[in-house]
Amino acid sequence: MTAARKTSLYLVPTPIGNLGDFTFRAVEVLKTVDQILAEDTRTSSVLLKHYGITRPLKSFHNYNEHKVLQGLIERMKGGETFALVSDAGTPGISDPGFLLVRACMEADIQVECLPGATALIPALVKSGLPSDRFVFEGFLPHKKGRKTRIESFIDEQRTIVLYESPYRLLKTLEQLAEALGPDRKASVSRELTKMHEETIGGTLKSIVEHFREHEPRGEFVIVIAGAGRNQDF
């Protein structure tokens, strides 16, 4: 019987707002690894302190991941274990993580991803839109390729899920309404699991009108009905 391989990298989802959403297993893993890789050590320090986790922290983000990648791979080959956390949610979902996981796979290093928080699933499920088939598009490009990406949604049959910041939310909703039609059904959730959690549903037109009257605040998930599925619910 072949012995189980040792995991060298754990991907550990962190709460997207409410600290109580952390899992027992996540705490256990973070207390036992040699080092924790954090997107922002200041943000992660708050969570770790709350749960009494005292393992060493190292910054790992979009601006340094190429530089530190090979060194981390060599340390894992040498027997050290690491956990990767993002500021909120699951590493690799619109956060750093993909390059490190790919490098581990190429180096035959064992990676384990714990189940846990991510904003897209709660927003999708509570939207009231069909969730049997969906596509996650993350953040839209800010400039180059933005129009093309939005136009690709016109004939998309699956429910579409996007992330957006408060600074671009209204512009994005207006562009979606123009491309997909003002009567396309949609839902916008903000501040999921936090004190001011809110979900606004209706047509793209009505949601645009809402946010013209109410300044967008917080982090947003946009869920849009797929083409031809406007009446499937």
N, C-alpha and C positions, 0 to 999 in steps of 0.2 A: 504493500500500500504506500503510495507516494505521500510524503509529509506535506502539509499545507505550506504554501509559500508565505514568507513574512511580508506584511504590507509595509511599504516604505513611505507612501504618501496617502494621507487621508484628506478628502475634500469634505469640509464640515460646514453645512449650511448654518447661518446665524439668523436670529429673529429679524423680521422686516420692520418691527416696531415694538411690539410687546415683548419684554425680556422673558416673560413667562412661557414663551413658545419654544424655548431651547429644550432639547431632549436630554434625558439622563445619559444616554450613550454619547452624545456630543461632548458633554462635560467630562465624562470618563476618558474619552480619547484625548481631549486637549490637556488633561492632567498627566498623561503618560508619554506623550511624544517628546522628542529632544528639543524641537523648536517649532514655533507657530509662525507661519508666513501670513502677514496681514496686509490688506490693501491700504489701510490707514491705521497705524499703530495707536494713534490717539483714540480713534473710534473703538477699536477692538479692546483697548485697555479698560474701557468702561464696562464692557460685557464680562471680560475676564475677572475683573475685580469683584463684580457682583456675584460671581460663582466661585470665588476663591481659587482661581487658576493662576499659577505663578510661573508658568513655563516661559523661557526667553522668547521675545518677539523680534521678528525681522520684517522690514518693509518689502513687499512684493506687489508691484503695481505696473500699470501700462508703460511707465516711463523708465523702469529699470529691469523689467523681466528679461529682455534679451541679454543684458549685461551679466546678470547673476545666474542665468539658467544653467550653464554648463557646470558652474561650481556646485550648485545644488544637486545635480545629477551625480557628480563625483562623490559628494558626501553621502548620498543615498546608497551608492554602490559600496561605500565604506561601512555601511551598517547603521547609519543614523536614520531616524524616522521624523517625518515632518507632517504638519497639518496645515492646510491652506484655508483661510477664511476670507470672505469679502466683507465690506462694510455692512451689508444686509442681504440676506437671501443665499442662494446656492452659488458657489464659485463657478465661473465659466458661463453663467447665464447673464449676458451683458456686463460681465465683470471679468477681471483677469483669471486665468486658469487654463485656457485651451492650450497655449504653447507649452506649459509645464507638463500637462497630461500627455500631450503628443510626444514630448521628449522622453518621458518615462516609458511610454509604450515602445518607442524605438530602442530604448536601452534595456528592455525586458525587465522593468522595475514594476513591482506590484502596486496598483493604485486601487483605493477603495473609496467610494462615494457614499456618505451617509444620507438617508432621506431626511428631508426637512423643508424649511420655509422657502417659498418663492412667490412673488407677488402675482404672477400671471395666472396661476391656477385658481386662487380664491376669486379674483376678478372675473375670470371666465365663468366659473360655476354660479356666482351670484348675479351674473348679468341677465339671466333669463333667456339668453341666446343659445342656439344649438351648440352643445359641447361634445357631440359624438365624433366630430371631425373638426379640427382647427389647425391653424398655422400661426406660429409665433414669429414675428418679424423684428422684435427688439426695437431699438431706436432707429428712426428714419435718418438717412443722410441729411446733414444740415444744408448742403448746397448741391454739389455734383451728384447726379443720379437720383435726387429726391423726386422730381417730377415723374421720372420713369418708374421708380418704385411704386409710387402712388397709383399710377395708371395700370400697373400690373395687378392691382386689386380689383379692377373693374369686372373681370370675368372669373375671379377666384370664388369657387363654390364653397370652400370651407370658411368657418368663422375665423376672423382675423384678429390677432391680439398684438398690440403695440405698447411700448413704453414711451412716455414723454415727460419732459420737464415742465414746470409751471410757466417758464419764460416763452416756450414755443407752443404750448397747448392750443391756444385759440387759433393761431396761424395754421396749425396742423389740422384742426377740426374744420376750418374753413376750406382748406385745400381738399380734404376728403369729401366734404359736401359737394364741392364743385365737380370733382371727378366721378364720384359714385352716385351722386344725386342727393338732394336734400331730404328725401323721404327714406333713405336707407336707415334701418334700425341700428342702434348702437347703445353702448353703455360706457360710462366713464367712472372709474373708481379712484379715490385718492386716499392717502394716509391709511392704508389697510392695516388693521390690528391696532391702530393708535386711537387716541381719545377723540380726534375729529374725523374719524373714518366716515366716508360718504360715497354713495353711488348714485349717479344721475343717469336715468335711462330715457329712451325716447327715440326720436329721429335725429339724424345729424343736425338738421336745421334747428330743432328745439334745444339741443344741447349747446350749439353755438350761441343761441340767444341767451341761454342760462349763463354762460361764462363771459359773455359781453357785459352782463349785469353784475356778476360776482367774480372778483379778481381771483384767478387760479392760485392756489397755495398748496404746497406739498408735492409729493411725487405721484404721478398718474399712470394708470393703465387704461388704455382705450380698447374696447372690444366692439367689433363691427360684424354685422350679419353678412354671410356670404351671398354672392349673387344668386338670385333665385330662391333664397331661403328667408326672405323678408317676412313671410307669413307662416313659417314652420313652427311657431310657438304661440 
